[in-house]
Structure formats: structure tokens, C-alpha cells
């Protein structure tokens, strides 16, 4: 599957005193893209909560290449790499035109809403996630 893309505009609230995007905001952009990517596969937040499950970031590796600036039009991508019984991996990028600004590999874990322990991704959802790569 090709990468899912979400356009993002940089607002003043996203920048630091130097007028560049504050580093943690790239993670917020990526969170939005992951959420919309799952929605495009048919899974919005209530669908997961109906199963008493939650998806949480287990780990991530992020590399910053170049800064984004106020009023830039960015694209944040999400591409499924792998899905296992209790987690999945997504590769993400933030681009300005075709220029790579930031990239991350993110592992998302499935946990029970009540006990916060690892839980199996429902079989039908796992099948959809696996078709996405």
C-alpha cells in the first residue's frame, strides 16, 4: 500500500521563539496522520473502544533533518510496515514539498482499556492492518 498523506499547515502556535516548528510538534503531526490513516482503514477511536482496547505508542525512533517554519504547507505520511498479534509498526515522514524534514519509525501497542496490559488486536482488524502493507 502507498503511504497515507495528511496535509498540515504550520501555525504560529507550532513554532518556537526562532520561528521554527518546535521539535515535539512533529510528533503531534504524526499522531494526527496515524489517527486519520486508521480512520481511512475503517477504524475510528470509538471502534477500538467498543472492544475495550486502546492503542498506545510503545516506542519510536525519530530523526530530524531540516526545520519547518511558520506558514509552511507540510505533508505528514503514515505507512504500515508490519502488524503482529499485539502491535504494529508504522513508518512516518513529514515533508515540505518533496523535502524530508523529519522521519520516525513508530511501534503501536494494543492494550486493554481496564488493565492497561498487552492485548490481542481483534482478528478482523489485524487482517485489515496486514492488508495495508
ZAMARGU-4260 file (C-alpha; in steps of 0.2 Angstrom, whole numbers, plus 5000, padded with zeros to 4 digits):
<rodrens>
0) 5000/5000/5000 | 5006/5018/4997 | 5008/5030/5011 | 4993/5039/5018 | 4996/5058/5017
5) 4989/5072/5028 | 4991/5090/5024 | 4997/5101/5039 | 4999/5120/5039 | 5011/5127/5052
10) 5003/5140/5063 | 5012/5152/5075 | 5007/5141/5090 | 5018/5127/5082 | 5034/5137/5082
15) 5047/5142/5095 | 5054/5159/5098 | 5065/5157/5082 | 5050/5154/5071 | 5054/5136/5068
20) 5042/5121/5072 | 5046/5116/5090 | 5053/5098/5089 | 5038/5089/5099 | 5025/5096/5087
25) 5032/5084/5073 | 5026/5070/5084 | 5009/5079/5085 | 5008/5080/5066 | 5012/5061/5066
30) 4999/5057/5078 | 4986/5065/5068 | 4992/5056/5052 | 4991/5039/5061 | 4974/5043/5068
35) 4967/5048/5050 | 4977/5033/5042 | 4967/5021/5054 | 4951/5030/5051 | 4954/5028/5032
40) 4955/5009/5035 | 4938/5010/5044 | 4944/5011/5062 | 4940/5027/5071 | 4943/5029/5090
45) 4926/5023/5095 | 4928/5007/5085 | 4943/5002/5096 | 4935/5007/5112 | 4920/4996/5108
50) 4932/4982/5111 | 4938/4989/5127 | 4955/4991/5119 | 4967/5006/5117 | 4982/5009/5105
55) 4997/5017/5113 | 5014/5022/5107 | 5026/5009/5113 | 5042/5016/5106 | 5048/5027/5092
60) 5064/5032/5084 | 5064/5049/5076 | 5076/5059/5066 | 5075/5077/5062 | 5083/5083/5046
65) 5078/5101/5042 | 5066/5113/5051 | 5049/5118/5046 | 5044/5136/5048 | 5029/5147/5051
70) 5016/5146/5037 | 5024/5131/5028 | 5012/5118/5020 | 5018/5101/5025 | 5013/5083/5022
75) 5013/5070/5035 | 5013/5052/5029 | 5010/5035/5038 | 5014/5019/5030 | 5011/5002/5038
80) 5027/4991/5039 | 5021/4976/5050 | 5007/4970/5061 | 5008/4957/5074 | 4996/4950/5087
85) 4998/4964/5099 | 5007/4978/5090 | 5010/4986/5073 | 5024/4997/5066 | 5022/5012/5055
90) 5035/5022/5046 | 5031/5041/5046 | 5038/5056/5037 | 5035/5075/5037 | 5039/5083/5021
95) 5039/5101/5014 | 5035/5098/4995 | 5047/5083/4992 | 5060/5089/5005 | 5061/5077/5020
100) 5061/5086/5036 | 5058/5073/5049 | 5055/5054/5050 | 5051/5041/5063 | 5048/5023/5065
105) 5033/5020/5077 | 5028/5004/5087 | 5010/5005/5092 | 5004/4993/5106 | 4987/4986/5109
110) 4982/4986/5127 | 4966/4983/5137 | 4957/4998/5142 | 4954/4992/5160 | 4970/4983/5165
115) 4982/4993/5153 | 4991/4976/5149 | 4995/4970/5132 | 4980/4963/5122 | 4977/4955/5106
120) 4972/4966/5091 | 4954/4959/5086 | 4957/4946/5072 | 4947/4956/5059 | 4956/4972/5062
125) 4973/4963/5062 | 4968/4956/5044 | 4965/4974/5038 | 4981/4981/5046 | 4991/4967/5037
130) 4982/4971/5020 | 4988/4989/5022 | 5007/4984/5019
</rodrens>
